């Protein structure tokens, strides 16, 4: 993902990010099935989707840590 796309993703809520993560996983699964069946010729797109999944997971974890830190500071 490009920097502008990452900024857009960072501005989303945690629920939206988790929904996006499920969508990306479904997309990767269907692409892997298409690769095995020979329908998908561009196998490098799967690598890009895996990268998007890992970046989304990283942002989710960062948001969870920020929320936990903010919650602990309130106490």
Secondary structure by P-SEA (a helix, b strand, c coil): ccaaaaaaaaaccaaaaaaaaaaaaaaaaaaaaaaaaccccccaaaaaaaaaaaaaaaaaaaaaaaaaaaaaaac
